[in-house]
Amino acid sequence: MLDRALVLFLESGFERTSIDAICAAAGMAKRTFYQRYGDKLTFFKAALERAIEDWILPLETLEACESEDFEDTLLRIGRRLVANVMSEDGIRLLRITNAESARIPEIGAFTYNAGTGPTVDWLASLFRRRLECGEEQARNAATAYMYIVVCGPPTVTAWGMTVSAAEIESNIRYAVHVLLHGLLSGADGRRAPERNGAPESATLELQQLRRENEQLRRLLVDSMLNAQMP
């Protein structure tokens, strides 16, 4: 019943999804519905919370991504997080929480406290341990990681745009590289690591990543402009 109702909420929104439609989809009498949930808002929250709990990526999955190479670790984590948000359930939840959180703040709070918050906490502990930095810098790094590595492709997809697997991989690789080497060079004045005697930023690989990331940026800008059109 909760799963079927969530599909109705996604298709029609909270306001336009009637209790009659929910009961019809679930094969349940309205009397039973009211006895079990009381009202539509309580039911909506229950349906969404259950879906979020089923969708959240366990921290053990992220812990299994860690290796001796920290940049490789961040790439592995980014791929797992982006794939999870880009899944059918992930995009569905992203759209419905974005649509309803402004009017029902409890939804956004639950989503953050159940999923995003613990992930940021874990990432902060990872940055603190691997970069040997303070708590504030580690938390800032974790938050930046979620914004620039994880959020881009899912946001564009939730707006109805299509992002290829190659563009997603390019965005993850470029964002991880820029974030990590920016942290390394900014934390204590060290230069970013070099490859074959040349600065990393000068390699052909990074230049290709920049071109691909620019394509993704243009796609994001175009989608924002389209979203603002009447």
Backbone as a chain_set.jsonl record, in Angstrom:
{"seq": "MLDRALVLFLESGFERTSIDAICAAAGMAKRTFYQRYGDKLTFFKAALERAIEDWILPLETLEACESEDFEDTLLRIGRRLVANVMSEDGIRLLRITNAESARIPEIGAFTYNAGTGPTVDWLASLFRRRLECGEEQARNAATAYMYIVVCGPPTVTAWGMTVSAAEIESNIRYAVHVLLHGLLSGADGRRAPERNGAPESATLELQQLRRENEQLRRLLVDSMLNAQMP", "coords": {"N": [[0.832, -1.211, 0.0], [1.886, 1.271, 0.821], [3.958, 1.545, -1.032], [2.575, 1.615, -3.486], [1.041, 3.882, -3.112], [3.005, 5.847, -2.983], [3.826, 6.025, -5.614], [1.546, 7.166, -6.719], [1.556, 9.641, -5.391], [3.889, 10.72, -6.463], [3.211, 10.96, -9.148], [1.006, 12.703, -9.133], [1.352, 14.557, -7.105], [1.178, 15.729, -3.68], [-1.19, 17.159, -2.902], [-3.081, 16.666, -4.956], [-3.453, 13.969, -4.909], [-5.818, 11.809, -3.928], [-7.448, 10.388, -1.038], [-9.3, 8.493, -1.73], [-8.234, 7.565, -4.163], [-5.841, 6.454, -3.249], [-6.772, 4.365, -1.59], [-8.146, 2.854, -3.465], [-6.063, 2.034, -5.145], [-4.646, 0.429, -3.412], [-6.486, -1.422, -2.651], [-8.003, -1.166, -0.319], [-10.324, -0.423, 2.267], [-11.753, 2.79, 3.005], [-12.355, 3.221, 5.643], [-10.641, 1.479, 6.991], [-8.241, 2.65, 6.275], [-8.339, 5.163, 7.618], [-8.434, 4.281, 10.239], [-5.942, 3.145, 10.503], [-4.046, 5.108, 9.75], [-5.024, 7.71, 10.137], [-4.899, 10.338, 8.816], [-4.239, 11.894, 5.572], [-1.752, 13.224, 5.417], [-0.198, 12.085, 7.472], [-0.08, 9.51, 6.494], [1.279, 9.95, 4.064], [3.805, 10.807, 4.964], [4.607, 8.453, 6.241], [4.763, 6.689, 4.072], [6.792, 7.892, 2.551], [8.952, 7.946, 4.344], [9.4, 5.221, 4.728], [10.203, 4.485, 2.13], [12.549, 5.989, 1.863], [14.155, 4.893, 3.89], [14.502, 2.317, 2.881], [15.976, 2.896, 0.663], [18.367, 4.185, 1.365], [21.914, 4.157, 1.341], [23.894, 1.836, 2.975], [26.373, 2.6, 5.459], [28.391, 0.77, 5.663], [28.782, -0.086, 3.094], [30.044, 2.098, 1.937], [32.349, 2.176, 3.476], [33.635, -0.084, 2.572], [34.746, 0.794, 0.253], [37.152, 1.992, 0.711], [40.621, 2.408, 0.145], [44.257, 2.164, -0.072], [45.063, 4.227, -1.704], [44.042, 7.432, -1.637], [42.711, 9.158, -3.42], [41.654, 7.335, -5.228], [39.951, 6.052, -3.466], [38.06, 8.086, -2.932], [36.983, 8.332, -5.461], [35.754, 5.831, -5.81], [33.844, 5.915, -3.766], [32.328, 8.119, -4.616], [31.258, 7.133, -7.027], [29.58, 5.079, -6.076], [27.752, 6.501, -4.459], [26.613, 8.324, -6.309], [25.502, 6.534, -8.17], [23.575, 5.383, -6.556], [21.827, 7.54, -5.988], [21.102, 8.096, -8.583], [19.589, 5.957, -9.294], [16.397, 4.412, -10.126], [14.598, 4.532, -7.939], [15.978, 6.406, -6.425], [15.965, 8.836, -7.958], [13.221, 9.205, -8.1], [12.593, 9.643, -5.392], [14.13, 11.93, -4.964], [12.852, 13.823, -6.582], [10.245, 13.945, -5.424], [10.732, 14.687, -2.77], [11.978, 17.16, -3.151], [9.832, 18.53, -4.257], [7.938, 18.639, -2.219], [9.131, 19.35, 0.21], [9.405, 22.071, 0.901], [6.88, 22.824, 1.694], [6.259, 20.905, 3.547], [8.265, 20.682, 5.889], [9.248, 18.648, 7.526], [9.776, 16.492, 5.947], [12.101, 17.036, 4.443], [13.855, 17.276, 6.605], [13.792, 14.706, 7.702], [14.855, 13.224, 5.569], [17.469, 14.253, 5.448], [18.447, 13.699, 8.063], [18.25, 10.935, 8.151], [19.705, 9.959, 5.978], [21.549, 11.754, 4.361], [22.869, 13.26, 6.385], [24.225, 11.311, 8.18], [25.945, 10.279, 6.21], [27.529, 12.514, 5.514], [28.735, 12.911, 8.012], [30.269, 10.567, 8.195], [31.96, 10.859, 5.979], [33.328, 13.152, 6.792], [34.794, 12.16, 8.958], [36.419, 10.446, 7.542], [37.912, 12.219, 5.871], [39.192, 13.671, 7.893], [40.798, 11.747, 9.063], [42.392, 10.783, 6.905], [43.56, 13.058, 5.785], [44.626, 14.209, 7.953], [43.575, 16.482, 9.282], [41.808, 19.251, 10.896], [38.618, 19.262, 12.665], [36.745, 21.151, 11.638], [37.709, 21.723, 9.016], [37.567, 19.159, 7.944], [34.82, 18.622, 7.995], [33.89, 20.66, 6.325], [35.118, 19.829, 3.976], [33.82, 17.379, 3.557], [31.178, 18.217, 3.158], [31.496, 19.803, 0.869], [32.309, 17.813, -0.876], [29.946, 16.292, -1.155], [28.356, 18.179, -2.443], [29.754, 18.915, -4.888], [30.684, 16.559, -6.044], [28.693, 14.577, -5.846], [26.062, 15.66, -6.186], [25.555, 16.892, -8.718], [24.985, 15.364, -11.385], [22.601, 13.815, -10.563], [20.802, 15.922, -9.956], [20.462, 17.249, -12.423], [19.304, 15.146, -13.84], [16.944, 14.759, -12.385], [15.602, 16.999, -13.191], [14.745, 16.277, -15.626], [16.558, 16.05, -17.675], [18.948, 14.278, -19.754], [21.768, 12.484, -18.871], [24.77, 11.085, -19.851], [26.49, 7.976, -19.162], [29.226, 8.286, -19.506], [29.532, 11.053, -19.173], [28.766, 11.318, -16.523], [30.773, 9.83, -15.213], [32.982, 11.379, -15.953], [32.404, 13.796, -14.643], [32.521, 12.984, -11.955], [35.23, 12.149, -11.706], [36.632, 14.496, -12.365], [35.656, 16.317, -10.444], [36.414, 15.087, -8.024], [39.2, 15.128, -8.325], [39.768, 17.929, -8.453], [38.751, 18.783, -5.956], [40.216, 17.218, -4.032], [42.97, 17.773, -4.618], [42.949, 20.478, -4.368], [42.437, 20.691, -1.644], [44.772, 19.512, -0.657], [46.769, 21.282, -1.551], [45.934, 23.637, -0.418], [45.769, 23.246, 2.298], [48.249, 23.133, 3.677], [50.013, 24.518, 2.147], [51.329, 22.891, 0.387], [52.23, 21.703, -2.879], [50.131, 20.315, -5.418], [50.159, 16.774, -6.165], [52.56, 15.489, -8.531], [52.869, 14.091, -11.824], [54.989, 12.041, -13.631], [56.923, 14.05, -13.583], [55.621, 16.353, -14.358], [53.226, 18.932, -13.638], [50.084, 17.878, -12.355], [47.817, 19.186, -13.311], [48.513, 19.78, -15.87], [48.398, 17.569, -17.462], [47.31, 15.523, -20.219], [45.142, 13.954, -19.664], [43.721, 15.291, -17.6], [43.084, 17.607, -18.938], [41.26, 16.597, -20.817], [39.269, 15.764, -19.076], [38.444, 18.253, -18.145], [37.319, 19.348, -20.471], [35.164, 17.59, -20.866], [33.781, 18.014, -18.497], [33.018, 20.644, -18.841], [31.146, 20.352, -20.847], [29.159, 19.038, -19.4], [28.578, 21.071, -17.584], [27.468, 23.001, -19.288], [25.197, 21.635, -20.059], [23.847, 21.557, -17.633], [23.383, 24.316, -17.206], [21.732, 24.885, -19.409], [19.512, 23.314, -18.747], [18.638, 24.594, -16.455], [17.861, 27.072, -17.465], [15.785, 26.263, -19.148], [14.033, 25.317, -17.232], [13.193, 27.655, -16.067], [11.654, 28.833, -17.953], [8.347, 29.794, -19.002]], "CA": [[0.0, 0.0, 0.0], [2.768, 2.434, 0.887], [4.685, 1.64, -2.302], [1.643, 2.04, -4.538], [0.643, 5.269, -2.839], [4.121, 6.735, -3.298], [3.765, 6.232, -7.058], [0.465, 8.131, -6.949], [2.022, 10.947, -4.917], [4.876, 11.221, -7.406], [2.548, 11.302, -10.403], [0.009, 13.772, -9.005], [1.646, 15.469, -6.015], [0.466, 15.431, -2.435], [-2.518, 17.75, -2.854], [-3.994, 16.108, -5.941], [-3.637, 12.535, -4.667], [-6.922, 11.679, -2.98], [-7.515, 9.178, -0.226], [-10.04, 7.518, -2.533], [-7.3, 6.968, -5.123], [-4.906, 5.617, -2.489], [-7.479, 3.153, -1.153], [-8.449, 2.059, -4.657], [-4.824, 1.42, -5.617], [-4.201, -0.569, -2.438], [-7.56, -2.368, -2.361], [-8.298, -1.014, 1.108], [-11.482, 0.4, 2.582], [-11.39, 4.075, 3.604], [-12.446, 3.09, 7.102], [-9.387, 0.862, 7.432], [-7.201, 3.663, 6.091], [-8.408, 6.142, 8.705], [-8.102, 3.61, 11.493], [-4.515, 2.834, 10.553], [-3.172, 6.266, 9.575], [-5.638, 8.927, 10.643], [-5.095, 11.348, 7.778], [-3.387, 11.708, 4.399], [-0.394, 13.7, 5.672], [0.491, 11.059, 8.248], [0.172, 8.395, 5.579], [2.306, 10.377, 3.111], [5.086, 10.767, 5.658], [4.957, 7.052, 6.47], [5.167, 6.113, 2.786], [8.067, 8.463, 2.139], [9.993, 7.505, 5.27], [9.717, 3.828, 4.423], [10.954, 4.447, 0.875], [13.887, 6.538, 2.125], [14.898, 3.911, 4.68], [14.857, 1.205, 2.0], [16.882, 3.373, -0.386], [19.629, 4.692, 1.907], [23.087, 3.299, 1.165], [24.528, 1.577, 4.279], [27.73, 3.118, 5.583], [29.326, -0.333, 5.438], [29.064, -0.113, 1.658], [31.037, 3.135, 1.69], [33.592, 1.773, 4.138], [34.283, -1.098, 1.735], [35.385, 1.472, -0.885], [38.423, 2.607, 1.094], [41.863, 1.745, -0.237], [45.436, 2.93, 0.315], [45.079, 5.424, -2.55], [42.901, 8.215, -1.17], [41.958, 9.65, -4.567], [40.88, 6.19, -5.707], [38.883, 5.854, -2.478], [37.024, 9.094, -3.161], [36.327, 7.991, -6.732], [34.88, 4.684, -5.565], [32.709, 6.384, -2.958], [31.501, 8.961, -5.475], [30.506, 6.29, -7.972], [28.515, 4.376, -5.364], [26.736, 7.459, -4.038], [25.905, 8.843, -7.485], [24.682, 5.446, -8.71], [22.417, 5.197, -5.683], [20.881, 8.637, -6.201], [20.654, 8.042, -9.963], [18.702, 4.812, -9.491], [14.995, 4.788, -10.325], [14.047, 4.944, -6.642], [16.653, 7.613, -5.974], [15.433, 9.99, -8.683], [11.832, 9.368, -7.68], [12.592, 10.269, -4.066], [14.677, 13.286, -5.098], [11.802, 14.679, -7.135], [9.108, 14.145, -4.529], [11.172, 15.448, -1.598], [12.171, 18.543, -3.592], [8.532, 19.137, -4.517], [7.093, 18.778, -1.027], [9.854, 19.729, 1.428], [9.174, 23.468, 1.275], [5.578, 22.916, 2.364], [6.265, 19.955, 4.664], [9.695, 20.656, 6.224], [9.637, 17.409, 8.189], [10.255, 15.547, 4.937], [13.505, 17.345, 4.21], [14.605, 16.985, 7.825], [13.929, 13.252, 7.821], [15.778, 12.781, 4.526], [18.837, 14.609, 5.843], [18.839, 13.002, 9.293], [18.333, 9.489, 7.931], [20.651, 9.574, 4.937], [22.623, 12.692, 4.029], [23.615, 13.622, 7.584], [25.2, 10.275, 8.534], [26.959, 10.16, 5.16], [28.454, 13.638, 5.695], [29.506, 12.626, 9.224], [31.256, 9.536, 7.891], [32.953, 11.457, 5.088], [34.152, 14.061, 7.592], [35.755, 11.341, 9.706], [37.381, 9.937, 6.558], [38.825, 13.316, 5.525], [39.993, 14.019, 9.069], [41.793, 10.695, 9.266], [43.318, 10.626, 5.783], [44.285, 14.307, 5.557], [45.149, 14.652, 9.251], [43.156, 17.884, 9.427], [40.903, 19.517, 11.993], [37.207, 18.915, 12.508], [36.052, 22.102, 10.778], [38.117, 21.512, 7.636], [37.07, 17.849, 7.515], [33.38, 18.729, 7.728], [33.751, 21.473, 5.118], [35.503, 18.995, 2.839], [32.757, 16.399, 3.351], [30.029, 18.914, 2.584], [31.858, 20.162, -0.508], [32.31, 16.567, -1.641], [28.562, 15.951, -1.491], [27.826, 19.158, -3.396], [30.365, 18.98, -6.213], [30.911, 15.226, -6.606], [27.503, 13.72, -5.848], [24.761, 16.284, -6.47], [25.359, 17.417, -10.067], [24.221, 14.539, -12.321], [21.231, 13.526, -10.143], [19.969, 17.117, -10.044], [20.129, 17.431, -13.827], [18.391, 14.067, -14.21], [15.651, 15.026, -11.762], [14.965, 18.056, -13.981], [14.28, 15.717, -16.88], [17.618, 15.993, -18.675], [19.635, 12.997, -19.876], [23.215, 12.56, -18.696], [25.33, 9.793, -20.21], [27.392, 7.354, -18.191], [30.549, 8.891, -19.684], [29.499, 12.39, -18.568], [28.731, 11.132, -15.074], [32.114, 9.428, -14.794], [33.86, 12.53, -16.121], [32.112, 14.747, -13.575], [33.026, 12.433, -10.696], [36.689, 12.167, -11.726], [37.11, 15.873, -12.345], [35.305, 16.929, -9.162], [37.271, 14.503, -6.992], [40.564, 15.636, -8.513], [39.833, 19.344, -8.069], [38.54, 18.907, -4.513], [41.303, 16.639, -3.248], [44.238, 18.475, -4.802], [42.757, 21.79, -3.777], [42.624, 20.525, -0.204], [46.182, 19.237, -0.386], [47.593, 22.469, -1.782], [45.472, 24.741, 0.41], [45.821, 22.959, 3.723], [49.531, 23.454, 4.302], [50.887, 25.156, 1.19], [51.993, 21.948, -0.498], [51.748, 21.634, -4.256], [49.441, 19.078, -5.743], [51.087, 15.744, -6.647], [52.952, 15.567, -9.926], [52.952, 12.816, -12.521], [56.04, 12.048, -14.656], [57.665, 15.292, -13.54], [54.815, 17.493, -14.804], [52.087, 19.168, -12.772], [48.898, 17.094, -12.711], [46.859, 19.995, -14.064], [48.973, 19.945, -17.243], [48.32, 16.311, -18.189], [46.249, 15.423, -21.221], [43.964, 13.348, -19.043], [42.955, 16.306, -16.898], [42.523, 18.506, -19.95], [40.078, 15.938, -21.348], [38.249, 15.841, -18.025], [37.924, 19.614, -18.124], [36.422, 19.519, -21.613], [33.942, 16.833, -20.617], [33.053, 18.671, -17.42], [32.424, 21.848, -19.422], [29.941, 19.904, -21.531], [28.157, 18.801, -18.363], [28.176, 22.371, -17.047], [26.552, 23.625, -20.252], [23.929, 20.911, -19.962], [23.196, 22.016, -16.412], [22.904, 25.679, -17.425], [20.596, 24.815, -20.323], [18.364, 22.78, -18.05], [18.161, 25.633, -15.534], [17.158, 28.07, -18.287], [14.525, 25.668, -19.58], [13.147, 25.212, -16.084], [12.684, 28.977, -15.741], [10.745, 29.296, -19.015], [6.941, 29.512, -18.697]], "C": [[0.862, 1.254, 0.0], [3.499, 2.637, -0.435], [3.78, 2.155, -3.415], [1.24, 3.5, -4.343], [1.756, 6.236, -3.203], [4.17, 7.019, -4.79], [2.694, 7.259, -7.389], [0.892, 9.533, -6.533], [3.014, 11.551, -5.904], [4.208, 11.694, -8.692], [1.676, 12.547, -10.278], [0.337, 14.815, -7.947], [0.784, 15.16, -4.803], [-0.982, 15.923, -2.475], [-3.507, 17.035, -3.755], [-4.166, 14.593, -5.822], [-4.677, 12.358, -3.571], [-6.818, 10.385, -2.177], [-8.275, 8.088, -0.976], [-9.105, 6.802, -3.509], [-6.314, 6.04, -4.427], [-5.556, 4.291, -2.111], [-7.793, 2.248, -2.341], [-7.201, 1.332, -5.155], [-4.379, 0.282, -4.709], [-5.258, -1.621, -2.145], [-7.95, -2.349, -0.902], [-9.513, -0.119, 1.3], [-11.028, 1.693, 3.25], [-11.43, 3.991, 5.125], [-11.159, 2.5, 7.664], [-8.234, 1.852, 7.338], [-7.186, 4.636, 7.269], [-8.052, 5.519, 10.045], [-6.594, 3.414, 11.626], [-3.646, 4.085, 10.543], [-3.763, 7.591, 10.051], [-5.916, 9.968, 9.587], [-4.057, 11.148, 6.662], [-1.949, 12.135, 4.661], [0.411, 12.669, 6.449], [0.852, 9.874, 7.372], [1.295, 8.734, 4.597], [3.687, 10.314, 3.746], [5.545, 9.328, 5.871], [5.449, 6.401, 5.184], [6.546, 6.601, 2.38], [9.205, 7.987, 3.042], [10.386, 6.059, 5.011], [10.565, 3.729, 3.162], [12.381, 4.94, 1.079], [14.744, 5.536, 2.889], [15.34, 2.728, 3.829], [15.942, 1.604, 0.997], [18.262, 3.756, 0.126], [20.754, 3.67, 1.759], [23.748, 3.081, 2.532], [25.958, 2.098, 4.314], [28.763, 2.017, 5.378], [29.709, -0.445, 3.965], [30.124, 0.923, 1.297], [32.381, 2.757, 2.313], [34.361, 0.764, 3.296], [34.998, -0.485, 0.541], [36.786, 1.97, -0.556], [39.613, 1.746, 0.687], [43.038, 2.607, 0.204], [45.528, 4.233, -0.467], [43.833, 6.25, -2.223], [42.069, 8.749, -2.335], [41.097, 8.535, -5.155], [39.715, 5.896, -4.769], [37.733, 6.82, -2.722], [36.287, 8.847, -4.474], [35.336, 6.847, -6.528], [33.634, 5.097, -4.786], [31.763, 7.213, -3.817], [30.663, 8.144, -6.432], [29.347, 5.579, -7.284], [27.389, 5.324, -4.964], [25.927, 7.977, -5.224], [25.009, 7.765, -8.078], [23.43, 5.236, -7.864], [21.371, 6.285, -5.896], [20.308, 8.579, -7.615], [19.764, 6.835, -10.259], [17.267, 5.293, -9.651], [14.364, 5.272, -9.024], [14.673, 6.252, -6.17], [16.115, 8.865, -6.641], [13.993, 10.253, -8.287], [11.749, 10.073, -6.323], [13.127, 11.699, -4.121], [13.601, 14.24, -5.596], [10.701, 14.953, -6.125], [9.516, 14.908, -3.272], [11.417, 16.911, -1.96], [10.827, 19.255, -3.751], [7.765, 19.455, -3.235], [7.803, 19.31, 0.216], [9.604, 21.168, 1.854], [7.872, 23.617, 2.055], [5.499, 21.997, 3.576], [7.719, 19.77, 5.094], [10.158, 19.361, 6.875], [10.214, 16.398, 7.202], [11.739, 15.775, 4.658], [14.362, 16.997, 5.408], [14.829, 15.479, 7.977], [14.94, 12.725, 6.798], [17.224, 13.058, 4.921], [19.29, 13.777, 7.044], [19.027, 11.503, 9.078], [19.437, 9.108, 6.958], [21.819, 10.506, 4.747], [23.494, 13.007, 5.24], [24.637, 12.577, 7.993], [26.299, 10.1, 7.485], [27.991, 11.277, 5.281], [29.322, 13.409, 6.934], [30.617, 11.619, 8.941], [32.355, 10.084, 6.986], [33.883, 12.395, 5.859], [35.195, 13.283, 8.381], [36.825, 10.773, 8.773], [38.391, 11.006, 6.181], [39.74, 13.654, 6.71], [41.121, 13.001, 9.268], [42.826, 10.654, 8.15], [44.125, 11.884, 5.503], [44.924, 14.862, 6.827], [44.842, 16.13, 9.48], [42.192, 18.014, 10.596], [39.46, 19.205, 11.642], [36.495, 19.847, 11.538], [36.414, 21.881, 9.311], [37.574, 20.192, 7.111], [35.588, 17.916, 7.176], [33.128, 19.591, 6.489], [34.074, 20.654, 3.872], [34.411, 17.972, 2.52], [31.53, 17.029, 2.703], [30.29, 19.292, 1.135], [31.843, 18.927, -1.4], [30.887, 16.198, -2.077], [28.008, 16.897, -2.551], [28.426, 18.979, -4.788], [30.582, 17.613, -6.85], [29.591, 14.487, -6.827], [26.275, 14.394, -6.45], [24.511, 16.632, -7.939], [24.517, 16.563, -10.993], [22.809, 14.184, -11.851], [20.295, 14.729, -10.255], [19.522, 17.359, -11.477], [19.117, 16.382, -14.274], [17.008, 14.285, -13.626], [14.888, 16.112, -12.492], [14.507, 17.563, -15.349], [15.311, 15.655, -17.978], [18.259, 14.603, -18.677], [21.14, 13.211, -19.78], [23.786, 11.175, -18.966], [26.241, 9.267, -19.106], [28.793, 7.958, -18.286], [30.61, 10.274, -19.044], [29.48, 12.3, -17.047], [30.121, 10.776, -14.55], [33.084, 10.601, -14.894], [33.657, 13.538, -14.99], [32.684, 14.266, -12.246], [34.55, 12.552, -10.643], [37.231, 13.593, -11.619], [36.854, 16.512, -10.98], [36.174, 16.392, -8.033], [38.689, 15.055, -7.104], [40.69, 17.081, -8.025], [39.702, 19.501, -6.559], [39.757, 18.423, -3.73], [42.587, 17.439, -3.384], [44.139, 19.928, -4.355], [42.949, 21.746, -2.27], [44.096, 20.313, 0.135], [47.05, 20.482, -0.535], [47.204, 23.61, -0.861], [45.658, 24.523, 1.888], [47.129, 23.393, 4.361], [50.528, 24.047, 3.313], [51.608, 24.212, 0.256], [51.416, 22.028, -1.902], [51.021, 20.326, -4.448], [50.43, 18.069, -6.294], [51.369, 15.898, -8.135], [53.022, 14.171, -10.518], [53.981, 12.949, -13.636], [56.764, 13.396, -14.736], [56.888, 16.507, -13.973], [53.653, 17.691, -13.859], [50.865, 18.414, -13.278], [47.941, 17.884, -13.587], [47.241, 20.123, -15.531], [48.839, 18.675, -18.066], [47.177, 16.323, -19.175], [44.981, 14.859, -20.618], [43.105, 14.407, -18.365], [42.354, 17.307, -17.871], [41.265, 17.917, -20.57], [38.939, 15.987, -20.336], [37.623, 17.225, -17.98], [36.965, 19.853, -19.284], [35.096, 18.809, -21.385], [33.11, 17.492, -19.517], [32.381, 19.954, -17.9], [31.15, 21.493, -20.177], [28.82, 19.656, -20.533], [27.665, 20.108, -17.768], [27.196, 23.062, -17.982], [25.189, 22.958, -20.225], [23.141, 21.358, -18.741], [22.62, 23.411, -16.583], [21.689, 25.671, -18.327], [19.349, 24.317, -19.621], [17.774, 23.788, -17.08], [17.363, 26.69, -16.298], [15.822, 27.535, -18.756], [13.526, 25.592, -18.451], [12.516, 26.549, -15.728], [11.71, 29.492, -16.786], [9.311, 28.931, -18.684], [6.459, 28.317, -19.516]], "O": [[0.59, 2.196, -0.745], [3.643, 3.766, -0.904], [4.172, 3.026, -4.191], [1.117, 4.254, -5.309], [1.483, 7.335, -3.685], [4.515, 8.128, -5.198], [2.901, 8.126, -8.239], [0.62, 10.504, -7.24], [2.988, 12.756, -6.154], [4.598, 12.715, -9.258], [1.608, 13.356, -11.203], [-0.321, 15.853, -7.885], [-0.204, 14.431, -4.888], [-1.898, 15.181, -2.12], [-4.654, 16.816, -3.364], [-4.95, 14.001, -6.565], [-4.44, 12.717, -2.418], [-6.178, 9.422, -2.598], [-7.942, 6.907, -0.875], [-9.175, 5.583, -3.663], [-5.986, 4.971, -4.943], [-4.966, 3.226, -2.291], [-7.716, 1.024, -2.235], [-7.266, 0.164, -5.539], [-3.807, -0.705, -5.171], [-4.975, -2.608, -1.466], [-8.202, -3.398, -0.309], [-9.696, 0.845, 0.558], [-10.036, 1.701, 3.978], [-10.624, 4.623, 5.809], [-10.649, 2.96, 8.685], [-7.362, 1.892, 8.207], [-6.132, 4.898, 7.848], [-7.434, 6.166, 10.89], [-6.041, 3.505, 12.722], [-2.629, 4.139, 11.234], [-3.005, 8.517, 10.34], [-7.046, 10.44, 9.464], [-3.131, 10.347, 6.79], [-1.018, 11.487, 4.184], [1.569, 12.408, 6.124], [1.938, 9.306, 7.484], [2.161, 7.901, 4.329], [4.633, 9.82, 3.132], [6.724, 9.015, 5.704], [6.427, 5.654, 5.193], [7.376, 5.818, 1.917], [10.291, 7.663, 2.562], [11.565, 5.711, 5.067], [11.538, 2.976, 3.125], [13.32, 4.368, 0.526], [15.919, 5.35, 2.575], [16.431, 2.193, 4.029], [16.722, 0.768, 0.542], [19.238, 3.658, -0.618], [20.571, 2.481, 2.017], [24.126, 4.054, 3.185], [26.669, 2.042, 3.312], [29.889, 2.294, 4.965], [30.823, -0.849, 3.632], [30.992, 0.67, 0.461], [33.432, 3.003, 1.72], [35.592, 0.753, 3.302], [35.779, -1.167, -0.123], [37.535, 2.334, -1.463], [39.612, 0.527, 0.859], [42.838, 3.67, 0.792], [46.019, 5.235, 0.052], [42.71, 5.826, -2.495], [40.842, 8.787, -2.244], [39.948, 8.764, -5.534], [38.626, 5.535, -5.215], [36.569, 6.421, -2.72], [35.093, 9.126, -4.578], [34.21, 6.9, -7.022], [32.519, 4.683, -5.104], [30.546, 7.038, -3.759], [29.482, 8.431, -6.628], [28.254, 5.484, -7.844], [26.212, 4.994, -5.11], [24.7, 8.059, -5.155], [23.871, 8.049, -8.452], [22.356, 4.946, -8.392], [20.176, 5.999, -5.976], [19.16, 8.965, -7.833], [19.241, 6.712, -11.366], [16.955, 6.445, -9.349], [13.68, 6.295, -9.002], [13.996, 7.102, -5.59], [15.837, 9.856, -5.964], [13.587, 11.408, -8.154], [10.94, 10.981, -6.132], [12.639, 12.576, -3.409], [13.462, 15.348, -5.077], [10.267, 16.097, -5.988], [8.728, 15.699, -2.754], [11.104, 17.806, -1.174], [10.697, 20.434, -3.422], [7.026, 20.437, -3.181], [7.14, 19.684, 1.183], [9.592, 21.46, 3.05], [7.776, 24.439, 2.966], [4.762, 22.273, 4.522], [8.349, 18.789, 4.698], [11.335, 19.011, 6.787], [11.033, 15.556, 7.569], [12.531, 14.833, 4.639], [15.47, 16.482, 5.255], [15.92, 15.038, 8.337], [15.778, 11.883, 7.122], [18.097, 12.206, 4.751], [20.387, 13.218, 7.041], [19.856, 10.873, 9.736], [20.043, 8.045, 7.097], [22.967, 10.108, 4.946], [24.72, 13.022, 5.135], [25.814, 12.907, 8.144], [27.445, 9.808, 7.825], [29.191, 11.028, 5.167], [30.522, 13.685, 6.905], [31.753, 11.788, 9.383], [33.536, 9.81, 7.196], [35.087, 12.427, 5.605], [36.351, 13.698, 8.464], [37.987, 10.634, 9.157], [39.594, 10.745, 6.169], [40.934, 13.893, 6.525], [42.25, 13.362, 9.599], [44.018, 10.506, 8.42], [45.259, 11.795, 5.032], [45.662, 15.846, 6.789], [45.721, 16.92, 9.823], [41.807, 17.02, 11.211], [39.122, 18.924, 10.492], [35.72, 19.387, 10.7], [35.531, 21.855, 8.453], [37.163, 20.11, 5.953], [35.147, 17.335, 6.184], [32.244, 19.28, 5.691], [33.401, 20.766, 2.847], [34.11, 17.726, 1.352], [30.919, 16.444, 1.809], [29.425, 19.128, 0.275], [31.412, 18.993, -2.551], [30.659, 15.837, -3.231], [27.28, 16.475, -3.449], [27.687, 18.899, -5.77], [30.657, 17.512, -8.074], [29.393, 13.851, -7.862], [25.515, 13.741, -7.166], [23.357, 16.663, -8.365], [23.422, 16.982, -11.368], [21.882, 14.242, -12.659], [19.127, 14.574, -10.61], [18.35, 17.641, -11.729], [18.178, 16.695, -15.006], [16.005, 14.028, -14.292], [13.659, 16.153, -12.429], [13.951, 18.327, -16.138], [14.997, 15.254, -19.099], [18.125, 13.849, -17.713], [21.713, 14.016, -20.514], [23.336, 10.193, -18.375], [26.696, 10.013, -18.239], [29.47, 8.124, -17.271], [31.62, 10.634, -18.441], [30.105, 13.111, -16.364], [30.587, 11.35, -13.565], [33.917, 10.792, -14.008], [34.624, 14.069, -14.445], [33.266, 15.05, -11.497], [35.099, 13.007, -9.64], [38.172, 13.855, -10.87], [37.732, 17.173, -10.426], [36.622, 17.156, -7.177], [39.306, 15.407, -6.099], [41.609, 17.412, -7.276], [40.45, 20.262, -5.946], [40.269, 19.136, -2.866], [43.23, 17.753, -2.383], [45.149, 20.537, -4.002], [43.549, 22.648, -1.686], [44.601, 20.874, 1.107], [47.959, 20.709, 0.262], [48.035, 24.462, -0.545], [45.703, 25.48, 2.661], [47.132, 23.955, 5.457], [51.729, 24.085, 3.579], [52.406, 24.646, -0.576], [50.25, 22.379, -2.086], [51.26, 19.352, -3.734], [51.456, 18.467, -6.845], [50.528, 16.375, -8.896], [53.212, 13.189, -9.801], [53.882, 13.838, -14.482], [57.168, 13.83, -15.815], [57.435, 17.609, -13.962], [53.133, 16.714, -13.32], [50.639, 18.322, -14.485], [47.322, 17.33, -14.496], [46.419, 20.523, -16.355], [49.138, 18.691, -19.26], [46.193, 17.041, -18.995], [43.876, 15.235, -21.009], [41.886, 14.418, -18.539], [41.246, 17.8, -17.658], [40.304, 18.642, -20.825], [37.786, 16.222, -20.697], [36.413, 17.359, -17.798], [35.922, 20.484, -19.112], [34.032, 19.356, -21.674], [31.882, 17.523, -19.595], [31.303, 20.31, -17.424], [30.181, 22.252, -20.15], [27.669, 20.015, -20.781], [26.478, 20.251, -17.477], [26.207, 23.642, -17.533], [24.157, 23.617, -20.35], [21.922, 21.519, -18.8], [21.495, 23.673, -16.157], [20.712, 26.37, -18.055], [18.253, 24.825, -19.858], [16.558, 23.842, -16.897], [16.318, 27.146, -15.834], [14.83, 28.263, -18.767], [12.326, 25.775, -18.656], [11.429, 26.588, -15.152], [11.012, 30.478, -16.548], [9.069, 27.857, -18.134], [5.3, 27.919, -19.403]]}, "num_chains": 1, "name": "protein.A"}
